[in-house]
């Protein structure tokens, strides 16, 4: 491992996330944008709509104004060769192998088709805010050791709903009472205020990539601009960290990353 990679993996271990600037080359990002446009005009299923997530700011139902606003275009890996080239390609694979090698001594990495695996969109006017949560609340694996890879296809700022994170929160063990019924971090508790005060926004430029641990608390605001925000998001695990049978995490087979 070279010196830069060593510093990056130490930062990931400490903070639970890492930003790698310009990791997606321009020619591939253009292919990804073309594929994203083809699947949104018209919108091709399967799709999760803003009205279905029930987050603050989302339409109350599909029949309300803005009810057909997409939130996630699902099953991205199977949608287009450009998405597959990015998801299991060398740019992502090299970084993930370094992270998993440092975290748990594993370097055989697989993509989960059951979680994220989507084109994440935030449309003007009807996008919702995402409350503070850990992704592992949705997932069932032998060990809570998964990493998500968030590629910004365009500019991501606080104004259009860029992710916010609480550095180091992937190492915390919180009492159940500090979370609400849906396992979001409670903002009404004094015990959580120091955590919330330590939150940081993660602005990204086109082609920048955010790697983050499945136990990292993160959130995002609404899109207050006039332009759609688009992000390609995939989740990965070590090959020996198996999904628990008969759970959502085991519904589809995982995909090995391309060789080094």
C-alpha positions in Angstrom: 0.0 0.0 0.0 1.4 3.4 -1.0 1.6 6.3 1.4 -1.5 8.1 0.0 -3.6 4.9 0.3 -2.4 4.3 3.8 -3.4 7.9 4.9 -6.8 7.4 3.2 -7.5 4.1 5.0 -6.5 5.6 8.3 -8.9 8.5 7.7 -11.7 6.1 6.9 -11.0 4.0 10.1 -11.0 7.2 12.2 -13.9 9.1 10.6 -16.1 6.4 9.0 -15.9 8.1 5.6 -13.5 9.2 2.9 -13.9 11.5 -0.1 -11.7 10.8 -3.1 -11.8 13.7 -5.5 -12.2 13.1 -9.2 -12.1 9.3 -8.9 -14.6 8.8 -11.7 -12.9 9.8 -15.0 -14.7 12.3 -17.2 -15.4 10.0 -20.1 -17.1 7.5 -17.9 -19.1 10.1 -16.0 -20.4 11.3 -19.4 -21.5 7.7 -20.2 -23.1 7.5 -16.8 -25.0 10.7 -17.3 -26.3 9.5 -20.7 -27.5 6.3 -19.1 -29.1 8.2 -16.3 -31.0 10.4 -18.8 -32.1 7.4 -20.8 -33.7 5.8 -17.7 -35.4 9.0 -16.5 -36.9 10.3 -19.8 -39.3 8.5 -19.5 -38.8 7.1 -16.1 -38.1 3.3 -16.3 -39.0 1.1 -13.4 -38.4 -0.2 -10.8 -38.6 3.1 -9.1 -39.0 4.4 -5.5 -41.0 7.6 -5.4 -40.7 10.5 -3.0 -44.3 9.9 -1.9 -43.4 6.4 -0.8 -40.5 7.2 1.6 -42.6 9.4 3.9 -39.7 11.8 4.7 -40.1 15.5 5.6 -41.0 17.4 2.5 -42.2 14.5 0.3 -45.7 14.5 -1.2 -48.2 12.7 1.0 -49.3 10.3 -1.7 -48.7 9.4 -5.4 -51.9 11.2 -6.2 -50.8 14.5 -4.7 -48.9 17.2 -6.7 -45.4 15.9 -7.2 -46.4 12.4 -6.2 -44.7 10.9 -9.2 -41.3 12.4 -8.4 -38.6 9.7 -8.4 -36.4 9.3 -5.4 -34.4 6.2 -6.5 -34.1 4.3 -9.8 -33.6 0.9 -8.4 -31.5 -2.1 -9.6 -28.9 0.2 -11.2 -26.4 -2.6 -11.8 -28.6 -4.5 -14.1 -29.8 -1.4 -16.0 -26.9 -0.4 -18.1 -23.3 -1.4 -18.9 -22.0 2.0 -17.9 -23.3 1.5 -14.4 -21.8 -1.9 -14.2 -18.4 -0.7 -15.5 -18.3 1.9 -12.7 -19.7 -0.3 -10.0 -17.2 -3.2 -10.3 -14.4 -1.4 -12.1 -10.9 -0.7 -11.0 -11.4 2.8 -9.7 -13.9 1.6 -7.1 -12.3 -1.8 -6.6 -8.8 -0.6 -5.7 -10.1 1.8 -3.1 -12.4 -0.7 -1.6 -9.8 -3.4 -1.4 -7.5 -1.1 0.5 -10.3 -0.1 3.0 -11.5 -3.7 3.6 -7.9 -4.9 3.9 -7.2 -2.3 6.6 -10.5 -2.7 8.3 -10.8 -6.4 8.6 -8.0 -8.1 6.7 -10.2 -9.0 3.8 -9.7 -8.0 0.1 -12.2 -10.2 -1.7 -15.0 -7.6 -2.1 -18.5 -8.1 -3.5 -21.2 -5.7 -4.5 -24.6 -6.2 -2.9 -27.5 -6.0 -5.4 -30.0 -5.8 -2.5 -29.0 -2.5 -1.0 -28.6 1.0 -2.6 -27.8 -0.3 -6.1 -29.5 2.8 -7.4 -29.5 6.1 -9.1 -30.3 8.5 -6.3 -32.2 11.6 -7.5 -33.3 14.8 -5.8 -35.7 16.8 -8.0 -36.4 20.5 -7.5 -39.7 21.3 -5.7 -40.6 17.9 -4.3 -37.4 16.4 -2.8 -37.5 15.4 0.8 -35.0 15.6 3.7 -33.4 12.5 5.0 -33.1 12.3 8.8 -30.1 11.1 10.7 -29.7 7.3 10.4 -27.3 4.4 9.9 -27.8 2.3 6.8 -27.1 -1.0 8.8 -30.6 -0.6 10.3 -32.0 -1.9 7.0 -29.4 -4.7 6.3 -28.8 -8.2 7.7 -25.3 -9.6 7.4 -23.1 -11.7 9.6 -21.1 -8.6 10.5 -21.9 -4.9 10.3 -19.0 -4.2 8.0 -20.3 -2.8 4.7 -19.2 0.2 2.8 -21.2 2.4 0.5 -19.8 4.2 -2.5 -21.6 7.5 -3.5 -20.6 9.0 -6.8 -21.6 12.6 -7.5 -22.6 12.9 -11.2 -22.9 16.7 -10.7 -22.2 19.3 -8.1 -23.5 18.4 -4.6 -23.8 21.3 -2.0 -25.9 22.0 1.1 -28.3 23.9 -1.1 -29.2 20.9 -3.3 -29.2 18.3 -0.5 -25.6 17.1 -0.2 -25.0 14.4 2.5 -24.1 15.4 6.0 -22.2 13.0 8.3 -21.2 12.7 11.9 -17.5 11.8 11.9 -16.6 8.8 14.0 -20.1 7.8 14.7 -19.6 4.4 13.1 -17.7 3.4 16.3 -20.4 4.4 18.7 -22.8 2.0 20.6 -25.9 4.1 21.4 -28.6 3.2 23.8 -31.9 2.3 22.0 -33.6 5.3 23.6 -31.5 7.7 21.7 -33.2 6.5 18.5 -36.8 6.9 17.5 -39.3 4.2 16.5 -37.9 4.2 12.9 -34.3 4.1 14.2 -33.5 7.7 13.3 -31.3 9.6 15.7 -33.6 11.7 18.0 -32.9 15.4 17.7 -35.0 16.2 20.8 -32.6 14.6 23.3 -29.9 16.6 25.1 -27.8 13.4 25.0 -27.6 13.6 21.2 -26.8 17.3 20.9 -23.0 17.0 21.1 -23.2 14.4 18.3 -25.4 16.6 16.2 -23.2 19.6 16.8 -20.3 17.7 15.3 -22.0 17.1 12.0 -20.3 18.1 8.8 -21.6 18.7 5.3 -19.8 16.7 2.5 -19.8 18.9 -0.6 -18.8 17.0 -3.8 -17.9 18.0 -7.3 -18.7 16.1 -10.4 -16.8 12.8 -10.4 -16.0 13.0 -6.6 -16.7 9.9 -4.6 -17.7 9.4 -1.0 -17.0 6.1 0.7 -18.8 5.6 4.0 -19.3 2.9 6.6 -22.7 1.3 7.1 -22.7 2.4 10.8 -21.9 6.1 10.0 -24.8 8.4 10.9 -25.7 10.5 7.9 -28.5 12.8 6.7 -29.3 15.1 3.8 -31.4 18.2 3.2 -33.9 19.0 0.4 -32.9 20.2 -3.1 -33.6 24.0 -3.1 -32.1 24.6 -6.6 -33.7 24.4 -10.0 -31.6 21.4 -11.2 -31.9 17.7 -10.5 -29.2 16.3 -8.2 -28.0 12.8 -9.3 -25.8 10.3 -7.5 -24.9 6.7 -8.3 -24.8 4.6 -5.1 -23.6 1.0 -4.5 -22.9 -1.0 -1.4 -20.1 -3.6 -0.8 -19.1 -6.3 1.6 -16.3 -8.7 2.1 -16.9 -12.1 0.4 -17.0 -13.9 3.7 -19.5 -11.5 5.3 -22.6 -13.3 4.2 -26.1 -12.0 4.1 -28.4 -13.8 6.6 -30.7 -16.3 4.8 -34.3 -15.4 4.2 -33.7 -11.6 4.7 -33.9 -8.8 2.2 -30.1 -8.8 2.1 -30.1 -12.3 0.6 -32.7 -11.8 -2.1 -30.2 -11.3 -4.9 -26.7 -12.7 -5.4 -23.7 -10.4 -4.7 -21.3 -9.6 -7.6 -17.5 -10.0 -7.2 -15.5 -7.0 -8.1 -13.2 -7.1 -11.1 -9.7 -8.4 -10.5 -6.9 -6.0 -9.5 
